[in-house]
Amino acid sequence: MIPPLIWLPAALSAGGFQAWRTAIQQRLRGELTVSGAGLVRYVYGAPVGAALAVAWLALTGQGAPVLSPGFLLLAAAGGLAQVLGTNLLIMAFGYRNFVVGTAFSKTEAVQAAVFAWLALGERLSPLGWAAVGFSVAGVLALALGGRRMTAGEVLGALGQPAALCGIGAGALFALTGVLVKGATARLHMADPVAAALVTLAVVMILQSLMHGGYVLARERRTLGDIARTWRTSSQVGLLAALGSACWFTGFAMAPVALVRVVGQVEVVFTLGFSRFYLKEKTRPHEVAGLCLVVVGVVLALVGAAR
């Protein structure tokens, strides 16, 4: 049994923060380029991530860990995967609405299960796989727009540009979880929360440097736009840092796929933000898809409690 005392609320909170951040980021897409809308989460989020790590270490009386080359390599790789995944997700929003764009990326649950099994040897129970299955079925119900889930409809939906961007984003987010967990383990800290927050701070600083360097070289004018939109962009950064802190804590304490499945509650929050924040209409098939996602989350929780 995996103690759910910390990782469970962390995963649930991660879904909420991520949906909130993505909703605000979607509005920024009209003012910034794809790279610019992605960069704000790191530039404005890195100071928050660093402050969280320093505050936790100070409150618990722990010293700063040694950052080995292996840790830095995995942290940089995980950070790059998240940068690319975020850009693909923002691109998906340009093809379909907010709910469906997010739904395509939620295939990350099953991809995370596969990647974690191959890279970390993490295995899910039959109930865990059932949880993944229900979550993916819910995603497909959302993605197909109310059409029947025949083989032809599924293949047709998966061939759309939004689907390709979303699935690619899901794969990169799943890979991020595996790489971040590997980096966190390299710190060899007894406190998993401290290890997760230190990893968060380092990853967000590296992301700011990598992504910021690209924007500086290719889209220098975007830096001015990021500064101009600081009121909204800083909200994205704050929520991104809080969400990633929760994700990283979950990864440090439980299997990556299980954390991702529980984090699927993001889709529930997403529909709420879509309806009340972005003023998009809610359709019956979206409700049905969300119900399937919730069933998957419940099964994951039951499996974790055994």
C-alpha positions in Angstrom: 0.0 0.0 0.0 1.3 3.5 -0.9 0.6 6.0 1.9 -1.8 8.5 0.3 -1.4 11.1 3.0 0.7 13.4 0.9 0.8 12.2 -2.7 -3.0 11.9 -3.1 -3.9 15.5 -2.2 -0.8 16.6 -4.1 -2.0 14.9 -7.3 -5.5 16.2 -6.9 -4.2 19.7 -6.3 -1.9 19.4 -9.3 -4.9 18.8 -11.5 -6.7 21.9 -10.2 -3.7 24.2 -10.5 -2.9 22.9 -14.0 -6.4 23.5 -15.3 -6.5 27.0 -13.8 -3.1 27.8 -15.3 -4.0 26.4 -18.7 -7.2 28.4 -18.8 -5.3 31.7 -18.2 -2.6 30.6 -20.6 -5.2 30.0 -23.3 -6.2 33.7 -23.0 -2.6 34.7 -23.3 -2.4 32.8 -26.6 -4.1 35.8 -28.3 -1.4 38.2 -27.1 1.8 36.1 -27.3 3.3 33.6 -29.7 3.3 29.9 -28.9 6.8 30.1 -27.4 5.9 33.2 -25.5 2.8 31.7 -23.9 4.9 28.7 -22.9 7.8 30.7 -21.6 5.8 32.8 -19.1 5.2 29.7 -16.9 9.0 29.3 -16.4 10.2 32.8 -16.3 7.6 33.9 -13.7 7.4 30.5 -12.1 11.1 29.9 -11.4 11.3 32.5 -8.5 8.2 30.9 -6.9 9.7 27.4 -7.3 13.0 28.5 -5.8 11.2 30.3 -2.9 9.2 27.1 -2.1 12.4 25.0 -2.0 14.3 27.5 0.2 11.3 27.9 2.5 10.8 24.2 3.0 14.5 23.5 3.6 14.6 26.3 6.2 11.4 25.3 8.0 12.6 21.6 8.3 16.2 22.5 9.1 17.7 20.7 6.1 20.7 21.7 4.2 20.9 22.0 0.4 21.7 18.7 -1.3 24.6 18.1 -3.7 23.5 18.5 -7.3 25.3 15.7 -9.2 25.9 15.7 -12.9 23.5 12.9 -13.3 20.8 14.8 -11.5 21.4 17.9 -13.6 21.2 15.9 -16.8 17.9 14.2 -15.9 16.5 17.6 -14.6 17.4 19.3 -17.9 16.0 16.5 -20.0 12.7 16.5 -18.0 12.5 20.3 -18.2 13.0 20.2 -22.0 10.4 17.6 -22.4 7.9 19.7 -20.4 8.8 22.8 -22.5 8.1 21.0 -25.8 5.0 19.3 -24.4 3.6 22.7 -23.3 4.2 24.2 -26.7 2.4 21.3 -28.4 -0.5 21.7 -26.1 -0.8 25.4 -26.8 -0.7 24.6 -30.5 -3.5 22.1 -30.1 -5.7 24.8 -28.7 -5.4 26.6 -32.1 -7.2 23.7 -33.8 -10.0 22.9 -31.4 -11.6 24.3 -28.2 -10.1 24.4 -24.8 -11.7 21.2 -23.4 -10.9 19.0 -26.4 -7.3 20.4 -26.7 -6.7 19.4 -23.2 -8.5 16.0 -23.6 -6.1 14.9 -26.3 -3.1 15.4 -24.0 -4.7 13.3 -21.3 -3.5 10.1 -23.1 -0.4 10.8 -21.0 -1.9 8.4 -18.4 -1.4 5.3 -20.5 1.8 6.6 -22.0 3.2 7.3 -18.5 2.3 3.7 -17.5 4.3 2.4 -20.4 7.3 4.7 -20.0 7.5 4.2 -16.2 7.4 0.4 -16.7 10.2 0.5 -19.3 12.4 3.1 -17.6 11.7 2.6 -13.9 10.3 -0.9 -13.7 7.0 0.4 -12.2 4.1 -2.0 -12.7 0.4 -1.3 -12.2 -2.1 -3.8 -10.8 -5.0 -5.0 -12.9 -7.2 -2.4 -11.1 -4.6 0.3 -11.9 -4.8 -0.6 -15.6 -8.6 -0.5 -15.4 -8.2 3.0 -14.0 -6.1 4.0 -17.0 -8.5 2.4 -19.4 -11.6 4.3 -18.0 -9.6 7.6 -18.1 -8.5 7.1 -21.7 -12.1 6.1 -22.7 -13.3 9.4 -21.1 -10.7 11.3 -23.1 -11.8 9.6 -26.3 -15.4 10.5 -25.6 -14.4 14.1 -25.2 -12.2 14.1 -28.3 -14.7 12.4 -30.6 -17.2 15.2 -30.1 -20.2 12.9 -29.3 -19.7 10.6 -32.2 -19.7 6.8 -31.8 -16.4 5.2 -30.7 -16.1 2.9 -33.7 -12.6 2.0 -34.9 -13.1 4.4 -37.9 -14.2 7.3 -35.7 -11.3 6.8 -33.4 -8.7 6.6 -36.2 -10.3 9.6 -37.9 -10.1 11.7 -34.7 -6.6 10.6 -34.0 -5.5 11.8 -37.4 -6.5 15.4 -36.8 -3.8 18.0 -36.2 -5.1 18.8 -32.7 -5.0 15.1 -31.9 -1.4 14.7 -33.1 -0.3 17.8 -31.1 -2.3 16.6 -28.0 -1.0 13.1 -28.1 2.6 14.4 -28.6 2.1 16.7 -25.6 0.8 13.8 -23.6 3.9 11.7 -24.5 6.2 14.5 -23.5 4.4 15.1 -20.2 4.6 11.4 -19.4 8.3 11.4 -20.2 8.7 14.5 -18.0 7.3 12.5 -15.0 9.7 9.6 -15.5 12.7 11.9 -15.9 11.8 14.1 -12.9 11.3 11.0 -10.7 14.7 9.8 -11.8 16.3 13.2 -11.1 14.6 13.4 -7.6 16.0 10.0 -6.7 19.5 11.2 -7.5 19.3 13.7 -4.7 19.3 10.9 -2.1 17.2 12.9 0.4 15.2 11.3 3.1 12.5 13.9 2.8 10.6 13.3 -0.5 8.9 16.7 -0.3 12.3 18.5 0.0 13.7 16.5 -2.8 10.7 17.3 -5.0 10.9 21.0 -4.3 14.6 21.2 -4.9 14.1 19.4 -8.2 11.3 21.8 -9.1 13.5 24.8 -8.5 16.4 23.5 -10.6 14.1 22.3 -13.4 12.3 25.7 -13.7 15.6 27.6 -13.7 16.9 25.4 -16.4 13.7 25.7 -18.4 13.9 29.5 -18.1 17.4 29.4 -19.5 16.7 26.9 -22.3 13.4 28.3 -23.5 14.4 31.9 -22.8 17.6 31.5 -24.8 15.5 30.2 -27.8 13.1 33.1 -27.6 16.0 35.6 -27.3 17.6 34.2 -30.4 14.4 33.7 -32.5 11.7 35.9 -31.2 13.3 38.8 -29.4 10.2 41.0 -29.6 8.3 38.4 -27.7 10.3 39.2 -24.6 8.9 42.7 -24.6 5.4 41.2 -24.9 6.0 38.9 -22.0 7.0 41.9 -19.9 4.0 43.9 -21.1 1.6 41.2 -20.1 3.2 40.7 -16.6 -0.1 40.9 -14.7 -1.6 37.8 -16.5 1.8 36.1 -17.1 2.8 36.2 -13.5 -0.5 34.4 -12.6 0.5 31.7 -15.1 3.9 31.4 -13.5 2.6 31.2 -10.0 0.0 28.5 -10.8 2.6 26.6 -12.9 5.0 26.5 -10.0 2.4 25.4 -7.5 1.1 22.8 -9.9 4.5 21.4 -10.7 5.4 21.4 -7.0 2.4 19.1 -6.5 3.2 16.9 -9.5 6.8 16.5 -8.4 5.8 15.6 -4.9 3.5 13.0 -6.2 6.1 11.5 -8.5 8.5 11.3 -5.6 6.1 9.2 -3.5 4.0 7.1 -5.8 4.2 5.4 -9.3 4.2 8.0 -12.1 1.2 6.5 -13.9 -0.9 6.4 -10.7 -0.2 10.1 -10.0 -1.1 10.9 -13.6 -4.4 9.0 -13.4 -5.4 10.8 -10.2 -4.4 14.1 -11.8 -6.9 13.4 -14.5 -9.4 15.3 -12.3 -7.8 18.2 -14.2 -10.4 17.4 -16.9 -13.2 18.1 -14.4 -11.7 21.4 -13.5 -11.1 22.1 -17.2 -14.7 21.8 -18.0 -15.6 24.2 -15.2 -13.1 26.8 -16.4 -14.3 26.2 -20.0 -17.9 26.8 -19.0 -17.5 29.7 -16.6 -14.2 31.4 -17.4 -13.9 31.0 -21.2 -17.7 30.9 -21.7 -17.7 27.8 -23.9 -20.8 25.6 -24.0 -20.9 22.3 -22.2 -22.3 19.4 -24.3 -23.7 16.0 -23.2 -20.8 13.9 -24.5 -18.4 16.1 -22.5 -20.3 15.2 -19.3 -20.2 11.5 -20.2 -16.5 11.7 -20.9 -15.9 13.4 -17.6 -17.9 10.7 -15.8 -15.6 8.0 -17.3 -12.5 10.0 -16.2 -13.9 10.3 -12.7 -14.5 6.5 -12.6 -10.8 6.0 -13.6 -9.7 8.3 -10.8 -11.8 6.4 -8.2 -10.4 3.1 -9.4 -6.9 4.4 -9.0 -7.6 5.6 -5.5 -9.2 2.2 -4.6 -6.1 0.4 -6.0 -3.7 2.7 -4.1 -5.6 2.0 -0.8 -5.2 -1.8 -1.1 
